[in-house]
Amino acid sequence: MDVITLSIPFFFALIGLELLVARVRRRSLYRLSDSISDLSCGILSQLAGIFLTFLTIGAFSWVQRHGALQDFWRPTPLGWAAVFLLDDFAYYWMHRASHVISLLWAGHVVHHSSEEFNLTVALRQSSLHGLFSWLFYMPIALLGVPVQMWLVCHALNLVYQFWIHTREVDRLGPLEWVFNTPSHHRVHHGVNPEYQDKNFAGTLIIWDRLFGSFEPERAVPVYGITKPLASWNPLSANLHVFAEIARNARAARRWSDRVRALFAHPSWRPPELGPALEPQAVSVQTFQKYAPPVAPALKAYALVQFGLVLIAALALLRSAKGLPLPELLAAGFYLALSLGNIGGVLEARSWAGVSEAVRLVVLGGAVVALWSTGGGPAWLLATTLSFAAISLAWLLWLRPLLRDPDPRAIVAM
């Protein structure tokens, strides 16, 4: 049972409800570019998950089969509750480590790099964090928990965390003492100095209360990261801290500092680059969100292209098990390139037009290949329609802007 996949309609229904409530209350919660960036990161994460899931499930199953210390777990109500509690405990320590170890933060930072806080941010997930996070769940496998029980409980834990990414729900009375709530999670996403490295809980806030990482919501949080990403590009969101780690390691003269670049707190820097970065006081009144000037036509173009990529990604995820590995890799690479291009369009980057032209040629080649080899009707129809839509959008929006550039629309890199 794929709990997360079954929850996708529920996710989008709640996003629609949040939009409706915010409109009734006359509050501005969403920005188009930010939400497209959030969902783009989510798509990339799901595509990467096709491959990383094998790593996680394979490692858990192997440890459970060959290293389990006992075998008394049964799918009873008490057994399910115990597994859920173990998973939530492991999630707390994985999450806490991901904020204080640079290599883990490089993966997790994607989720925090939005400067908004709404339900699309919940879907803003890393493509690479799964390379490291699986290690924290191996103790559960050592206890002999069946992989199916753990997978269901882990998925339920992640699904629970979706709804707490909202500003439209205030405090929830006595529930605040036991459960992770929107108020607690707003603190976790805040860059206010008093909020940093706090409230790591998944479902139960009791772990933060027990281990000294709890902080109640007082001041209105400012959202984002201490060194702003300043980009809508999901590829940049996934890679920028890895690049920073590499720069720190290159700048360090001692091997011990090169190792620290990987495992020290993300605020650490080698002595050659100066002292550690200290949190700076911020407020919602003075904080300037990333908002590059972009012509409305470019936003319209990006929205259309994102809709097409979203449909293609859902089709790929649905048929992934039946595709040969080369086709799966090629399709994933093309979708990642497309999402990176869309981010470039939303930033009005000068390279975006050329990159989109290349993407159009590649997609046209795929259409010809499918027609000539008799590809499946669903893929053939999807690829042909995508090619037609991108071509039309290129002719109507992007090409005129490039031919007669408006300084507010096309900004140099």
FENVEN-V607094 format. One record per residue. N is the residue number from 1. RES is the residue in one letter. SS is DSSP state (@ for helix, = for strand, . for the rest). D_FIRST is the distance of its C-alpha to the first C-alpha in Angstrom with 2 decimals. Layout:
N|RES|SS|D_FIRST + N|RES|SS|D_FIRST
//
This chain:
1|M|.|0.00 + 2|D|.|3.82 + 3|V|@|5.85 + 4|I|@|8.97 + 5|T|@|8.91 + 6|L|@|8.45 + 7|S|@|11.22 + 8|I|@|13.62 + 9|P|@|15.63 + 10|F|@|15.98 + 11|F|@|17.33 + 12|F|@|19.86 + 13|A|@|20.88 + 14|L|@|21.77 + 15|I|@|23.65 + 16|G|@|25.59 + 17|L|@|26.37 + 18|E|@|27.60 + 19|L|@|29.79 + 20|L|@|31.20 + 21|V|@|32.02 + 22|A|@|33.60 + 23|R|@|35.68 + 24|V|@|36.89 + 25|R|.|37.85 + 26|R|.|39.39 + 27|R|.|37.54 + 28|S|.|36.62 + 29|L|.|33.17 + 30|Y|.|32.18 + 31|R|.|33.98 + 32|L|@|32.95 + 33|S|@|33.39 + 34|D|@|31.54 + 35|S|@|28.51 + 36|I|@|28.45 + 37|S|@|28.70 + 38|D|@|25.83 + 39|L|@|23.49 + 40|S|@|24.91 + 41|C|@|24.01 + 42|G|@|20.43 + 43|I|@|20.32 + 44|L|@|21.90 + 45|S|@|19.48 + 46|Q|@|16.47 + 47|L|@|18.61 + 48|A|@|19.55 + 49|G|@|16.00 + 50|I|@|15.58 + 51|F|@|18.12 + 52|L|@|17.88 + 53|T|@|14.28 + 54|F|@|15.85 + 55|L|@|18.51 + 56|T|@|16.49 + 57|I|@|14.09 + 58|G|@|17.16 + 59|A|@|19.44 + 60|F|@|17.35 + 61|S|@|16.79 + 62|W|@|20.48 + 63|V|@|21.80 + 64|Q|@|19.81 + 65|R|@|21.13 + 66|H|@|24.63 + 67|G|@|25.51 + 68|A|.|23.88 + 69|L|.|26.67 + 70|Q|.|25.40 + 71|D|.|22.72 + 72|F|.|22.63 + 73|W|.|19.10 + 74|R|.|17.63 + 75|P|.|14.66 + 76|T|.|17.34 + 77|P|@|17.73 + 78|L|@|20.15 + 79|G|@|18.00 + 80|W|@|15.07 + 81|A|@|17.88 + 82|A|@|19.54 + 83|V|@|16.65 + 84|F|@|16.12 + 85|L|@|19.90 + 86|L|@|20.09 + 87|D|@|17.61 + 88|D|@|19.59 + 89|F|@|22.78 + 90|A|@|21.84 + 91|Y|@|20.81 + 92|Y|@|24.26 + 93|W|@|26.14 + 94|M|@|24.26 + 95|H|@|24.97 + 96|R|@|28.53 + 97|A|@|29.24 + 98|S|@|28.03 + 99|H|@|30.87 + 100|V|@|33.61 + 101|I|.|33.14 + 102|S|@|34.03 + 103|L|@|31.77 + 104|L|@|28.67 + 105|W|@|30.09 + 106|A|@|30.47 + 107|G|@|26.72 + 108|H|@|26.02 + 109|V|@|29.02 + 110|V|@|27.23 + 111|H|@|25.51 + 112|H|@|28.96 + 113|S|.|31.13 + 114|S|.|30.92 + 115|E|.|33.94 + 116|E|.|32.18 + 117|F|.|29.77 + 118|N|.|27.46 + 119|L|@|23.84 + 120|T|@|23.89 + 121|V|@|24.90 + 122|A|@|21.55 + 123|L|.|20.08 + 124|R|.|22.95 + 125|Q|.|21.36 + 126|S|.|22.83 + 127|S|.|22.22 + 128|L|.|23.86 + 129|H|.|23.06 + 130|G|@|20.20 + 131|L|@|23.01 + 132|F|@|24.21 + 133|S|@|21.75 + 134|W|@|19.76 + 135|L|@|22.97 + 136|F|@|22.75 + 137|Y|@|19.66 + 138|M|@|21.32 + 139|P|@|23.17 + 140|I|@|19.97 + 141|A|@|19.40 + 142|L|@|23.09 + 143|L|.|22.62 + 144|G|.|20.41 + 145|V|.|17.10 + 146|P|.|14.37 + 147|V|@|12.31 + 148|Q|@|8.93 + 149|M|@|10.56 + 150|W|@|11.97 + 151|L|@|9.10 + 152|V|@|7.53 + 153|C|@|11.24 + 154|H|@|12.20 + 155|A|@|9.92 + 156|L|@|11.27 + 157|N|@|14.63 + 158|L|@|14.60 + 159|V|@|13.68 + 160|Y|@|16.52 + 161|Q|.|18.86 + 162|F|.|18.73 + 163|W|.|21.03 + 164|I|.|23.61 + 165|H|.|24.83 + 166|T|.|27.40 + 167|R|.|31.12 + 168|E|.|31.09 + 169|V|.|30.13 + 170|D|.|32.93 + 171|R|.|32.95 + 172|L|.|31.16 + 173|G|@|33.74 + 174|P|@|32.84 + 175|L|@|29.15 + 176|E|@|30.52 + 177|W|@|31.46 + 178|V|.|28.00 + 179|F|=|25.35 + 180|N|.|25.12 + 181|T|.|26.37 + 182|P|@|27.50 + 183|S|@|30.97 + 184|H|@|29.97 + 185|H|@|27.86 + 186|R|@|30.70 + 187|V|@|32.82 + 188|H|@|30.45 + 189|H|@|30.71 + 190|G|=|34.48 + 191|V|.|37.03 + 192|N|.|39.69 + 193|P|@|41.14 + 194|E|@|40.38 + 195|Y|@|36.67 + 196|Q|.|35.97 + 197|D|.|33.76 + 198|K|.|32.85 + 199|N|.|29.87 + 200|F|.|27.14 + 201|A|.|24.78 + 202|G|.|21.08 + 203|T|.|20.62 + 204|L|=|23.71 + 205|I|.|27.13 + 206|I|@|28.65 + 207|W|@|28.25 + 208|D|@|30.50 + 209|R|@|32.94 + 210|L|@|33.10 + 211|F|.|33.53 + 212|G|.|35.89 + 213|S|.|33.89 + 214|F|.|33.80 + 215|E|.|35.78 + 216|P|.|36.07 + 217|E|.|36.36 + 218|R|.|40.05 + 219|A|.|41.18 + 220|V|.|39.24 + 221|P|.|36.99 + 222|V|.|37.66 + 223|Y|=|34.48 + 224|G|.|34.04 + 225|I|.|35.16 + 226|T|.|38.65 + 227|K|.|39.32 + 228|P|.|38.02 + 229|L|.|36.09 + 230|A|.|38.21 + 231|S|.|36.09 + 232|W|.|33.50 + 233|N|.|32.52 + 234|P|@|28.96 + 235|L|@|30.27 + 236|S|@|32.96 + 237|A|@|30.56 + 238|N|@|28.62 + 239|L|@|31.78 + 240|H|@|34.64 + 241|V|@|34.38 + 242|F|@|34.03 + 243|A|@|37.24 + 244|E|@|38.84 + 245|I|@|38.09 + 246|A|@|39.72 + 247|R|@|42.75 + 248|N|@|43.15 + 249|A|@|43.02 + 250|R|@|45.60 + 251|A|@|47.86 + 252|A|.|47.89 + 253|R|.|50.84 + 254|R|.|49.72 + 255|W|@|46.90 + 256|S|@|45.85 + 257|D|@|45.36 + 258|R|@|43.36 + 259|V|@|40.93 + 260|R|@|40.98 + 261|A|@|39.97 + 262|L|@|36.56 + 263|F|@|36.15 + 264|A|.|38.43 + 265|H|.|37.57 + 266|P|.|36.96 + 267|S|.|40.30 + 268|W|.|42.21 + 269|R|.|44.45 + 270|P|.|46.86 + 271|P|@|50.44 + 272|E|@|51.51 + 273|L|@|49.51 + 274|G|.|50.65 + 275|P|.|49.32 + 276|A|.|45.75 + 277|L|.|44.52 + 278|E|.|45.00 + 279|P|.|43.01 + 280|Q|.|45.09 + 281|A|.|45.57 + 282|V|.|43.92 + 283|S|.|43.91 + 284|V|.|42.36 + 285|Q|.|45.94 + 286|T|.|46.77 + 287|F|.|43.52 + 288|Q|.|43.44 + 289|K|.|40.06 + 290|Y|.|39.62 + 291|A|.|40.70 + 292|P|.|42.42 + 293|P|.|44.54 + 294|V|.|42.90 + 295|A|.|44.20 + 296|P|@|42.16 + 297|A|@|42.08 + 298|L|@|40.22 + 299|K|@|37.59 + 300|A|@|37.27 + 301|Y|@|36.94 + 302|A|@|34.24 + 303|L|@|32.26 + 304|V|@|32.44 + 305|Q|@|31.46 + 306|F|@|28.53 + 307|G|@|27.24 + 308|L|@|27.52 + 309|V|@|25.82 + 310|L|@|22.88 + 311|I|@|22.49 + 312|A|@|22.93 + 313|A|@|20.39 + 314|L|@|17.65 + 315|A|@|18.77 + 316|L|@|18.77 + 317|L|@|15.26 + 318|R|@|14.09 + 319|S|@|16.35 + 320|A|@|16.36 + 321|K|@|15.03 + 322|G|@|17.97 + 323|L|.|20.65 + 324|P|.|23.27 + 325|L|@|23.46 + 326|P|@|26.80 + 327|E|@|25.61 + 328|L|@|22.51 + 329|L|@|24.87 + 330|A|@|27.46 + 331|A|@|25.24 + 332|G|@|23.82 + 333|F|@|27.42 + 334|Y|@|28.69 + 335|L|@|26.24 + 336|A|@|27.10 + 337|L|@|30.75 + 338|S|@|30.37 + 339|L|@|28.91 + 340|G|@|31.71 + 341|N|@|34.22 + 342|I|@|33.02 + 343|G|@|33.53 + 344|G|@|36.99 + 345|V|@|37.82 + 346|L|@|36.91 + 347|E|.|39.31 + 348|A|.|41.87 + 349|R|=|42.24 + 350|S|.|44.97 + 351|W|.|42.86 + 352|A|@|40.16 + 353|G|@|42.21 + 354|V|@|42.87 + 355|S|@|39.28 + 356|E|@|38.12 + 357|A|@|40.76 + 358|V|@|39.43 + 359|R|@|35.88 + 360|L|@|37.37 + 361|V|@|39.14 + 362|V|@|36.05 + 363|L|@|34.05 + 364|G|@|37.08 + 365|G|@|37.17 + 366|A|@|33.54 + 367|V|@|34.46 + 368|V|@|37.46 + 369|A|@|35.51 + 370|L|@|32.88 + 371|W|@|35.70 + 372|S|@|37.70 + 373|T|@|34.99 + 374|G|.|33.35 + 375|G|.|29.96 + 376|G|.|27.11 + 377|P|@|28.06 + 378|A|@|25.17 + 379|W|@|25.88 + 380|L|@|29.59 + 381|L|@|29.55 + 382|A|@|27.49 + 383|T|@|29.78 + 384|T|@|32.93 + 385|L|@|32.18 + 386|S|@|31.33 + 387|F|@|34.61 + 388|A|@|36.53 + 389|A|@|35.15 + 390|I|@|35.80 + 391|S|@|39.24 + 392|L|@|40.12 + 393|A|@|39.02 + 394|W|@|40.95 + 395|L|@|44.08 + 396|L|@|43.95 + 397|W|@|42.98 + 398|L|@|42.77 + 399|R|@|45.69 + 400|P|@|48.23 + 401|L|@|47.38 + 402|L|@|47.92 + 403|R|@|51.10 + 404|D|.|52.53 + 405|P|.|50.78 + 406|D|.|50.90 + 407|P|.|51.13 + 408|R|.|48.68 + 409|A|.|46.16 + 410|I|.|46.52 + 411|V|=|46.72 + 412|A|.|47.52 + 413|M|.|45.15
//
